[in-house]
Amino acid sequence: MKLHVINTGFFKLDGGAMFGVVPKTIWQRTNPADDNNLCTWAMRCLLIEDGNKLILIDNGIGDKQDEKFFSHYYLHGNDTLVNSIRKAGFEPSDITDMFLTHLHFDHCGGGVKRNGERLELTFKNAMYWSNAEHWKWATEPNPREKASFLRENILPMKESGQLQFTNPQAGSPFTQFTLLYVSGHTDKMMIPMIRYKDKIICFMADLIPSTGHIPLPYVMGYDTRPLMTLEEKAMFLKEAADKQYILFFEHDPVHECCTVKHSEKGVRLDQTFRLSDL
């Protein structure tokens, strides 16, 4: 098995929204904000190459929305989804499985592209993976989350006939990773836990977006059930420290990976490194 980091660029989000009740005087030590209180975040995806499988986990924000939409998020950087896939030695048509941790626009927007007036799948030969409970949550959104679930990102998957659902009771449909289901951020978000070189690499999605979110109270204002996030983080981080899991960050603007350790203040950051260092 080979793993390829797929960088799709950077965007900006409000620092207060990203750190919830934690004061700016504290969170800006790890994630400094600009004059508009916006912090830079990565949209870092992961490509698993294993035999005849080429599995992409998440795909960034995409480029099909209008100028007004993108003006809120200040996209920047030289990386794009397709160019990063090509740097890894592949074409979008080579992807066999497009696995989506959840359907917020910055995680699934690149999976559908605009071709003139038509919307079509970016990965024409891939099965697109979600789960039934999250799909219902995303296609019948609550008012608080509605702006994060864009129909043009989501519905073409089903219309194409290429949509598949995982079954939480049946385990992972992939031999390459198991799945942890968490519902504090959004209902039934999926965390892939990949066995690689005798280690477990956890694709953190929005359970722990960055190294700055490792302490338990650092919970995003975007989370729909913040107290549940606290419980999910506590259980995950204890196990991660006990078993020396590697955390792979989707949104950390600097650090790709880290380990965590137990301390007098709880579980804290241990070492940071690039995935290629393993």
N, C-alpha and C positions, 0 to 999 in steps of 0.2 A: 504494500500500500504506500502511496505517496500523497502528501498533503501540499496544496498550493494556496498561499494567501492571495485573495482576490480583492485588491483595493479598488473602490469605486468612487473615491473622492471624499471631500469634507463638506460639512454644512455647519450652520450655527443655530443654536437654540438658546433660549433664555436661561441664564444660570440659576435663577431662583426656581424656575420650573423643574430644572434637572436635579436640584438638591432639596426640594421640598422645604421642611421646617428648619433645616440647617442654615445658620446665618451666613451671609456673604463673606463676612470677615474670616470665617473658617474655611468655607469651600474654595475661596479664591486662591488659597495657598497651593492647591493641587491643580485647579482649573481656572486660570486667570481670565477675567472677562474684559471685553472691549468697552468703549465709552457708552455703548447701548446696552450693557449688561448681558451681552451675548458671548457664549463660549463656543469654541470650535470643537467639533466631534467628527470622528471618522465614521465611515460606512464600510466596514471591513468584513468581507465574506470569506468563505472557505470552500475549496474544491477538493473533493476526495477522489483520487484515481486508484481504482482497485479492480484488476482484471478487466472485464468488459463493462464495468460500471464507472460512470463519471458523474458524481453527485455534487451538485452545487448547493450550499447552505446559504440562504438569503441572497438578495441581488441588488440591494441599494434602492435609491430613490427613482432612478430612471430619468428620462428626459422629455416625456410627452406632455407634461402639464404646461400651462401657459405662463407668460412672463410674470403676471401678477402673483401666481402661486409661488414661483421660485424666488420672487423678490423678498419673501418672508424668511427664506432659509439660507441665502448668501452662499450658494454652492461655489466651491473653489478647489484648486488642486489640479494636477495634470492627469490623474488616473481616471479611467472610465471602466465600466463593467466589461465591455467587449474587448477593449484593448488589453485589459489585465488577463482575460481568458486567453487571448492570443499570445501574450507574453509567456504564459504557462505552456504554450505549444498546442492549443486547441482552438476550435471554432465553436460558436454557439450551437451549431447543429450537432456537435459531438456530445453535448450534455444528455445523459440518459434520464436523470432525475433532478428535478428542481424542488428542493426541500425548503419549506417556509416555516420558520419558527413561529411567526404570527403574521398578521396581514396589515399591520400599520404601514403607511406609505413609504417610510424610509427603509423598510425591510423587504418589500415585495414589488415596488414600483418598476424596477428594471425587468421584471418578468413578462411585461406586456409592452409592446412598442406600437407606435403609430406609423402606418403605411398609407400616406395620403389621408383619406377620410376614414380609413378602416383601422381597427385595432386588431393586432395579431400577436401571437405568442412569440417572444424573443427566442425561445428554445423549442423549435418546432418538432423535434423528435423526443422531447422529454415528457415524462409524467410529472405533474405538479402535485405536491403533497401538502395537505393540511390535515385537520381532523374535524369531525362533524360538529362537535360542540363549538369549537372556535369559529368554524365557517358560519354557523347560525348567528353567533355573537357579532361577526363582522358584517353579515348581509342584512341583519336586523338590528342596527347599532343603537346603543343608548345615546341620548343627546350629548353627553359629556365626551364621548369618544367618536362621535359621528365624523368629525373633521379628519380623523386619522384613517378612516376606512373609505377609500375612494372606489366607487363602483367600477371605474375604468381600469383600475388595477386588479380587480378581483373577479368580476363576472366573466370576462373572456376565458378564464381558466375552465370554468364549467361549460361554457358554450362550445369550447373546442373539443370536448369529450376527453380531455387529457387530465382531468382532475381525479385524484385518488385521496382517500382518507386513511390515516392511521387509526388503529383501534387500541385505546389505552389498556383494555383488558387482555389483548392478544400479544402485547409486547411490540417491539420494533419490527417493521417489515424489512429492515436492513440488517445484514450481518455485520456491517462496518461500525454500527453504533447502537447503543441503547438510548432510551428516551426518558427524560424527567419532565413531567407535566406540572406546571405551576400556574396559578391563577390570580396572583396579587396584582401584577401589572395589567394583564388582560386575560380573559377567560381561556384556559387551556393552552397557554404558550408552551412550546416544546423546546427543551434544552437537549441537544444531541451530546452524548457522552461517548467519545471515540476512543477505541483501544488502538494505541499507536506506539510501537517500540517499547512495549511493556509498561506503558504509562496510560493514564486516562486523561484525554483532553476534553474539556467541557466548553462547548460553544455557548457563551453566556447570554447572548441576545440582550434582552432588557431586564433580566433578573439582577445582574450586576453589570451595568454598562461600561464601567471603567474602574481603574484602581482607586479612584477617588470615592467610589461608592461601596467599598468593602466594609467600613464600619456600619453596624446595624442601623442606626438612625438615619443614615444617608439614603433616603428613599425618594424617588422622583415624585414630583407633584402630578405627573401624568398617570401614576398608578391608580387603578380603580379601587383597589382594596389594600391600602397601605399597611394595615395591621397584618394582613395575610402575607404581604411581602416580607415583613419583619420575621414572621415565623418561618417562611420558606428559606429566606437568607440564612437564618440561624441554623437550621437543620443542614442546609447545603454546606455552609462554611465549616461547621464542625467536622463533617465528613471529609471535606476537601483538605482540611489541615491534618486530620488523622491519617488519610490515605495518600497525601501528597499529590492530589489532582493538579493538573495544569489548567488554569483559567485562560481561555482565549477570548479576547475582548473585541466585540463588534464596534464599539463606539469610542474607546480610549484613543485620543488623538496622537499619543506618543508610544504607548506600550502595547505590543501585540499580546504578550502572555505574561503570566506571573504564577507563583506559588504563594500560599498563605501559611501562617503559623499561629499557634496558640500563644497568647501573651497575657499579662496581668490585666490588660484592658479588653480582653476578648480576642477574637481572631483578627489578625492584622496582616498586612502585606509582608511578604518575605522577599523573594527575588523576582526581578523583571527580566525578560529576555525576548528574543525573536523566536518565532516558531522554527526557523531554519537552524537555530543553535542546538536543537535536540539531536 
